Amino acid sequence: MLKVFLVEDETIIREGLRDIIPWQQYGYTLVGDAGDGEEALPMIRQSRPDVLITDIKMPFMDGLALSNLVSKEFPNTKIIIISGYDDFEYARSAIRIGVEQYLLKPVTKAMLVKTLNEVSEKISSEREQENYLEQFRSEVQEYEQFSRRRFFEELVTGRISVGEIYEKAGQLGISIQAQSYKLLMYSILVRNTQTKDEEADEAQQEAHEGLTRFFQMYPEYLVFRWNIQTYAVLIKAGPGQMEELTARCLDTIRMHVLPIENKVEWHVAVGEETSRLSALPGSFDEVSRIYSYRHLSGGCHVLKKENTRILMDNEEGSLKNVDMTRMDPSILRGFLENGSPEEVENFADEYISGIHEAAASRLFCQYLMLNVRFTAIAYLESLGYEQKDFIDDFPAAQLTGRNLDEEELREYVRTILSCVFELKEKESKSQNKAVIRQALEYIDHNFTNESISLKEVAGQVHVSANYFSAVFSQEMRQTFVEYLTQKRMEYAKELLRGPGLRSAEVAVKVGYKDPHYFSFVFRKTQGCTPRDYRAKYAKTH
């Protein structure tokens, strides 16, 4: 039922209108009436009617003044003005305010009923369009996140100027202005990646979705997907807010991961505060370096600059301050499994920084080099590679007979790790391409099914929805929803070019149960209605 409010200073007319119309029969509920605008306004603010019927000439506050206030406070309320004054100036003022209908007294029941029906239909149509728009926004949200990710990459890598930052942020509807900024990076990874664990995958997915909902609630946080495993958060703070906003962010991440800590590994790297957008690329380099330290953190989940600083004893050759736990092959193995090529240099620097003094010993240096070499070989063999496929790319084996200085040792580690990641990336791309190929085949055969979803397709190719979403965007340079909609629209245009099928039938054939929503999406994506497209095609052929 639509709510209607009546304002008329002549009691007989007001009561006549109130009692003569069977409101419910026409889909309305009369929520109140008043004798003037001043009396009506607080009642209108409380009842929030869908339709306001008001006289123009009234004491204390006339109908135009009331309409002007109501249209500003409640822009969706439809206003019907009734007047005994056939005056063009009143009509012109009413049109300027946005009044829906302007009726002259005496108003008959039939006239008012006709107007109420027209207004009801308009409200219904507008609400339907708003629902379609909301549904469309929901469906394309994934695409918007993909656009935000590209913007973020440009922002933190310094590929765009400050002026371009503001311009692109405006295009994406992102508020970027703040007193100061801080970057965080975080990851939540399933512990056992060797076997399929659907329960762990779902727990990881729920944690990511919960955090995304949290960040979307607060404009101070901008969350972006950096790569398949890693998310980044840009915190925007006003004066004196940064410490509180950072603490709230970290507490929320903990809250989502602690209940599932037995299933996932998680880390957060916290960068330094800066007051300039132009300084963000440097801040990002720093937080990336801190983030790479997670492989050496020994169970520390929240990483900051102060807990990644290595304090060394100045006594040359001393072993007492050397972090010997770093010699554990599982540290290298963990980095090879969960790290990225971009982190190799930072990881090698941190790894060597903790043990380089011990490397002054020739025996220890050889042990370290062999440890790195054998761990890398074992990892590549676990991926299915044979030594003949990669061993020639490793530093010459005779180097293990030398006592390398610190920089040579770093370069040795970097070279081997880079080689591993190059082969791993090649294997990953091959696997991702196979996943995408299977997914595209499934979509091509099922895109006309109304119920098809990202989660369904991910299940068909045996990966998690979160992983599939990231891989699909990375490989296709468009999101799943964008690709699916594009497929449906191309097929719709093909059917519209042929004879016989009505738009409603085309809608069903391309995967839309609701023909009105199909028309809405078609107009949004193609710039014209299905009917206009058909007519335009017929004229040119």
N, C-alpha and C positions, 0 to 999 in steps of 0.2 A: 504494500500500500504506500502511495505517495502522501506526504504530509502537506497540508495546505493551511495557510493562515489568512484571515479576513480582517481588513481594516476599513471602516466606514463610519463617518461621524453621525450620519442620520440613522437613528436607532431602527426605525421601521424598515428602511432599505436593508440594513445590516442583518436584522433578524429574518427578513424575507429571504435574502440570499442564503443565509445559514440554514433555514428550515426547508426551503423549496427544493434544494438539490439533494438527491439521494447519493451522497458522496461515495459511500462504499461500492455502490453499483458501478461507478465509473473508475474505481481503483484508487480512491482518495480517502484519507482520514482528516477531518477537520480538527486541528490541534489547538485552535484558539481564535479569538476575535477581540478587537479593541475599537475604541471610538476615535482615536487619533494616533499619530505617529509616535509621540512621546511615550504614551502608555504602551504602545505595541512593541517598541524596540527591545526592552528587556525581556519581554515574553518571547520575541522572535529569537533572541540570542540563546534562550534556554531551550526552545523547542526545535530550532534549526529546520524550518520547513523547506520542502522541495519547491513549493509554489507560494508566492505572496500575491494576494489580490488586494489592491488598495485604491481608495478614492484619491483624487488629486487635492481638492480643496478641503482642508481640515484645519481646525484650530491647533495651536501650540507647535505642531510639526506637520507640514503638508506631505502629500504623497510623493512628490518629487524628491524632497529632502530625505524622507525615509528610504525611498528606493535607492538613492545615491549611497547612503550608509550601508544598506543591506547588500548591494551589489559589490561593494568593496570588501565587506567582512565575509560574505558568503557568495562568492562568484558563481557557484553552481545553482543558486536559487533562481528560478524563473519568476519574473515579475509581470503581473497583469494589472494594468491601470484602468480604472473606470472613472469617467468624468462626464459631467453634464456640460462642459464647456468645449464647444467645437472650435478650439483655438489652435492654429498652426504652431505657435510658439511652445505651447505645452507638449504637443506631439513631437516637435523637434528636440526639446529637452529630454523627453522620455526616450527617444531613439539614441541620443548621445549617451545617456546613462546605461543603455542596454536593455531597456524594457522589452519583454517578449511580445506583448499584445497591448493595444490601446483601444479600449471599447468606450463607445459613447452611450450615456444614459438616454432613455431607459433601456436597461439590459434585460433581455428576455431569458427565460430558462434555456430555450433551445440555443440561443447565441452563446451563453456561458458554457453549456455542456459541450458545444462544438469546439470552443476554445480550449476547454480543459482536456478534451480528447487529443487535440493537436499538440498541446504542451506535453501531455503524457507520452505520446509517440516520440516526440523529440528527445525527452529525457531518456526514454528507453533506448533510443538509437545512440545517444551520446554515451550512455553507460555501457552499451554493448561494444562501442568503439574503444572505450577506455579499457574494458576487460581484454579486448583483443590486443590493445597496445601493451598492456601489462604482461600478457602471455608472450607476446613477441619479444618484449624486453627480457623476459626470463629466459627465453630460448637463445637469444643472442648474447646473453651475459658472458658466455664462454668466449665469444669472439671479442667482446670488449676487453676481457682480461688479456687476450692475446695481443691486442693493440697496446694496452698498458705495458705489457712486458717489453714490446719493442721500444716503446718510449723510454722505459727505464734503462734498457741496454744503452740507448743513445745518451741518456743523462749521465750515467755513472762511468761511461767510457770516454766522455768528453767529445763525442762526435757532433754535438750541436752547441751553438752559442747560448748564452743566457737569454737573449731575445727570442731565439727559436724555442727554448725551453718553455717560456711563458706562452708562446703562440700555440705550440703543440698541446700543452697542458689544457689550454682553453678549448681547443678542438675536442679533446677527450673528456671535458667536464671535470678535470682534476684541479683542485685548489692547491697550488704549490707554494704560495706565499707564507712565510713564517719568520719568526725572530731567529731561530736556530734549527739545525738539522742534525740527525744522527742516523747511522746505518747499522742494521743488525742483519746477520745471516743465520739461518737455522735449517736443520735437516732432521727428519724422523724416518729412520730406515728399519725395515724388518730385519731382525737379528740373523736368522738363518736363511740365506739367499740360495742355498743349494737345493732345498726342497720346497715344493709348493705348500704354503700354509695359508689357506683361505681365511682362517680366523684372524691371523696376524695381519693379512692384507686389509681386511675389513676394519680392524682396529686402527691401523695406520691411516686409512681413508677417512674414518670418522674424526680422527684427531686433526687432520688437515682441514676438513670441512668445518669443524668447530672453530678452529683458529681463523679461518677465512671469514666466517660469520662475525666473529669478534672484531676483526680489523675493519670490516665493512660498517660496523656500528659507530666507529669513532673516526671522525675526519682527520684526527691527528696522526693516524697511521695509514700509510700506503703500502700494501703488500704486493709483491711481484714474484712471479716464478722465474728464478734465474736459470736453472737447468732442470733436468728430469728429477734430480734428487734434492735440490736446494731452493729455498725461498729467501727473499730479502725483504726487509721492512725499512721503509724510510719514515722516521719519526719527525714530525713537524711540531715545534714547540713555541709557545709564547714566552714572555719573560718569566724566568723562575720555574718553568714547567717541566724541563727536560728530565730531571732526576725522577720525578713522580711518574711521568709517562714511560720512561725506560723500565722502572720497577714494575709497573702494571703490566707491561708487555712480557717481561720475563716471568712474572707470577702466572700469567695466563698460559704461557707455553708449558710451564711446569704442571699446571693443573690438568692440562690435556694429556700429558705424556706419562705422568707418574702412575696412573692406574694401569697402564699397559707397558710399564718399563721392562717387564720380563719378556716382552715380545719385540721391543724395538730398541734401537740405539738412537740417541738424540744428542745434538749439540747446538749451542747458540754462541755466535761470536758477536761481541759488542764493540762497535767502533767509537771513535772520538767525536765530540760535539764540534760543529762548525757553524759559523754564521753566514756563510756564502754558498750559493748554489754552484758557483764556479769552482769551489773547493771540493765538491762531491767526488769527482774522479779520484783525487788523492785519498779521500776518506775511504773510497771503495777499495783501492789497492791495499790500504792498511787493514781494513776489516777482512779482506780476502786472505791476507797473510796470517792474521790471527785465527781465522777459520781453518786454515790448513794445519794449524797446530793441534787440531782435535785428534789427529792420528798419533800424537805423542803425548796426549794429555793425561794418560793414566787414570781415566775414569772421571776427569773433571768435565762437567757438562756445559757450564757457562764460562766462556773464554773471554778474557779482557787483556788489554795490552800489558797490564802489570803482572798477570800470571803466565805470560809467555816470554817474559824477559829472562834471559839466562845469565845467572851470576857465576862468573868463572874465577877460579883462583889464578892469580898472576904468576904463580911459580911454574916455570916451564917444565913440562914433563910430569907434573903432579897428577895423580889419578884420584885423589881423595874426593874431588868435587865432580867427577865425571858421572853422569847419569847412565849407569851400566844397564838399566832396564831397556834402554833403547836398542841394545843388541839383540833383543828378543825378535826372532824372525816374524812373529805374529804382527808386530808393528808395521813392518814393511808389507806383509801380506795384506793387512787391513787397509793400508793406503792404496795398494794396487787394486783392491776390490772396490773401494768406496771413494777414492780420490778422483781427481780429474787432471787432464793434461795441463790446464792453467795453473795448477797448484804445485807442479813438479819443482819449480825453482825455489818457492818458499819452503816446501817440505825438505828439500835437500839442504837448504841453508840451516833450518832449525835442527835437522837430524845431525848434521856435522857439527853444529855449534855446541851441542851437548857432549861430544866425545872427541873433538879434534885434538885435545891435549894428549889423550891416550894414544892418538895416532902417531905421535912422535916416536913411539916404539914400533920398530919395523915389524915385529911379529904381530902386534895388535893391528897395525895398518893392513897387513895381509889378511888377517882374520876378518876384519871389517869388510874388505873388498870381496872376499869370497862369500861372506854372509849375504851381501847384496846380490851378488851374481847368482848364487845357488837358489836364493829365494825367488828371484825373477824367473829363473829357468823352471823351477817347480810350478810356479803360478801359470806360466804360459803353457806348460805341458798339461795342466789341469783344464785349460781351455781347448785342448785338442791339437795344439801345435807340436811339431817335432823340432828338435834342436836345429836341424839343418835349415829350417825356415827362418831362423832369426839369429843364430849364433854369430854369423859374420857381421851383424850390425852392432854387436856388443863391443866395448873397448877390448883391445887386444889382451889375450889371457896373460901375456908376459908382463903386463903392468903389475900383476899381483906379486911379482918378484921384486918390485921396487918399493922404496919408502917414499910415498907421495907427500907433497906439502898440502896444506889445507885447501887451497884453491883447486889443485889437481884432483884431490879427493872429492870435492864437491862436483867437479865436472864429470868425474867417473860415475858418481851416483846419478847425476842428472841424465847422462847419456843412456844409462841402462833403463832408468825409469821412463824416459821419453820413448825409448824403443818399445817398451812393454805397452805403454798407452797407445802408441801408434797402431800396434797390432790389435790391441783390445778394441780400439775405436773402429778399426776395419771390420772386426768380427761383429761388433755391436751394430754397425751400420747394415751389415749383411742380415743380421737377425731382425733389426727394425724394419728393413725393407720387406723381409718375409712376412712379418706381422702386418704391415700396411697392405701388402699385396693380398693377403688372405682377407683382411678387413674390407678392402675395396670390392673384392669379389662378392663378399656377403652383402655389403651395402647395395651393390648393383642389382643383386637378385631380390632384395627385400626393402628397397627404399620406399616402395608404395604401401608398405604396411604401416598403418597409423601408429602402432605401438613401438616401432623400432627406436632404440635409444643407444646412447653411448655405452651404458653399462651392459646392455645386451650384446653389442658388437664386441666389447672387450672380453666378455665371457666366451664368445665364439672363437676368439683367437688366443684364449687361455692366458690373459694378463689382467692385472688389476685395472679398474676404470681410471684411477689416477695416473698410472703409468701410460695407459693407452692414450689418454687425453694429451699428455705431454709429447709423446712420440708422434702422434698424428699431426699436431700443430707444427712440430719441428720438421717433419718430413714433407708435409703437404703445404706448408706456409699458409694454411687456413685451418679453422677449427672444424671439428666434426659436424656441428650444427650448420655452419656456413656451407660445408660441402653437401650435406644432406639437403638443405633448402635449395641450393643451386641445382642439384640433380632433379628435384621435384619441379622446380620452375621451368627447367629446360624441357622436361617431359610434358608439362602443362602447355607450354607454347606449341609444342609439336601437335598435341591433341586439339588445341584451339585453332590451329591452321587447317585442320580437317573438318569435314562437314558432319552435321548430325548431333554432336554431343553438346548438351547445355553446360553452362559453367558449373552447376551443382554436380553433374555427372563427372566432369573433368576433375573436380575437387576430390571426389571419392577415389577415382582411378590413380591419383598421384599421392594419396596418403592422408587426406584431410577429411575427417568425418563431418566437420562443420563447414559448409560451403561459404558462409559469411566470413569465417576466419581465413579460408583460402583466398578469398577476394582481397581481404585486408593485407595478407602477406604478399600476394602478387603485386598489389599496388605499391607496397612499401619497397619491394625489391626491384620491380620492373618499371616503376614510374607511371603506370596506367592500370586501369581495371582490366580484367579478362575480356569484358565486352569490347572495350576500346581497342585492346590489342587485336582482337579478331576483326573488328571493322577496319583498322589500319592495315592489317595484312591483306584483307579482301580488296582494298582500294589499290594496293600496289602490285597485286598479282591478278 
